[in-house]
């Protein structure tokens, strides 16, 4: 039973780290990355849909994204969706594809993005600690009910602490990598 609590906790922590990775992939670094626009919502015949379901998105070079809608009649809707997402990107269409030039980041914008990334990292660490707290609460209840011994309780609590430290280090490393990537011109 306590092993199941530990497995669930570790799985939840991995999902938390995956969410952080997805969020960091969407942060603009001055380089074109399809993840920047793939979740932009586009009005497709009255329904809001993510761009990745309506088009192929590619990055042929470091400062250009190319969006090729499956339905050519929706070019204007794709452009409008990208503009309304307020990403600081200006799409242009030639009738077949939408080209998005990714501008270089100013120093001020780099500092803003670094702050955003660091705050997201702190949110992730808080989420990890909350997962640990929930697991520890379950372990405390098991000990109180006599399901596990005092020694097992102590051992599993140490494992939960170790898991939080391990996943927090992963989060710190991801944040540091992304900050360096943003600061690199």
N, C-alpha and C positions, 0 to 999 in steps of 0.2 A: 504493500500500500504506500509507504513513504517513497519507494522507488518511483512509483507512478507520479507522485507529486513532483519529484525532482525532474522527471522526464517532461512533464507538462510545462514546468517552469522554464527549462532550457529551450523547449520548442517555442514558447511565447517570447523568450528573449531573442531567439534567432529571427522571429518574425519582426520584432521591434527593430533589429539591426537592418533587416531587409527594407523596411519602410524608410529608414534613414538613407540607405543607399539610393532608393528610388527618388527621394526628395533631392539628394545631392546631385543626381544625374540631370535633374531639370534646371539646376542653377546655371545661369549663363556665365561662361568663363571667357568669352571673347572668341571662342572657337565654335564652329557650327556642330551641333549635336542634335540628331533627330528627336531625342528625348525632350528637348526644350519645347517642342510644339505638339508632340503626339497626343497629349491630353487636352489640347485646346478644344473647347466645345464649339461645334458648328451647327447652325440651324439647317437641318436637312429635311426639307418638306414639312416644316413645323415641329420637328423633333430635334432636341439637342443631342448630338452624338460626338464622341471624341474623334478628332481628326484621323487618328491611326486606323479607324474603322472605315473611313471614307476615301483614303488616299495612301499612296506609297510615298514615304518620306525618306530622302537620302541626303547625304552631305558629300557632294563631289569634291569639294575642297574645304580648307580650314575656315573660310568666312562666307560660305554659301550653303543654304538649304534649298532643296528642290522638292516641291510637293506636287505629285501627279495624281489628281483626283480620278477615281474610277468612273465617275459620272461627270463628263466635261461641262454639263449644263450647270454644275454647282461651283464653278470657278469663283464667281462673285461671292457666294456664301462662304467659301473657304477663306478668301481674302478678308471678308468682313469679320469672320470669327477670329482670325489671327490678330487683326487690328484691335478688336474689342477685348482681347485677352490682356491687353496692356503689358506686353512683354518688351516694349521698346523696339519692336521689329516692324519694318515696313515692307509688306509683300507687294510684288508686282507680277502681273499675269501677261503672258503672250498668247493666250488662247488655248495652249496645250498644257502648260505647267505654270505653277506659281513659284517664282524665285524670291527667296528671302535673304537679303544681304545681312549678315550678322556684324554689327558695328564693333569696333574695338572699344574696350571698356576704359572709361576715364579713371583717374586715380581715386577720385571721390567715390565713384560707383564701386570700385574694387573694395574700398574700405567698408562701404555699406553691406556689400555681399558677404564680406568676411564676418561682420557682426551677425548677419542673418544666419550664416552657417553655424557660428559658435552657439547662438541661442538655440538653434535646432538640435545641436549636439547635447546641450544641457537638458532640453526637453526629453531627449532620448534616454539620458542617464536617469532622469527622474522616473521615467516609465520603467526602466530596468529595476530601479529600487522598489517601485510599487509592486512589480511582479515578485520580487524577493519577499516583500512584506506579506503578500498574499500566501506564498508558499510557507513562510514561517508561521503564519496564523494557522494554516492547516496542520502543520507539524505540532504546534502547541496543543491543538485540539486532540490530536492523536495521542499525545503524551498524557494529557489530562484524562482521556477515556481509557488509558491503559493499553492502547493498541501497540505502542512502541515503548521501549525502555528509555531511561534517562540517557544512557550512553548512546543509543541509536539517535535519539533526539539531538544530542549535541553534535554527533557526527554529521547528520543531515543538515543541520544549521550551518556547520562549517562548509559543507558542499555548496549550499545556496550562496554563501558569502563569496566563495571562490568563483562561482559562476558569474556573479555580478561583477566582480573585479575583472574577470576575463572579457566579458562582453563590453564593459565600460572602456577597457583598453582598445578594443576593436573600434568602438565609436570614436574615441580620441584619435586613433590613427586615421580613420576615414576623414574626420574633420581637418586634421593637419594636412593630409594629402590634398584635399579640395582647396584649402586656404593657399597652399603653395601654388596650386594650379591657377588660382585666380590672380595671385600676385605676379605670376610669370607673364611678362609682356610678349 
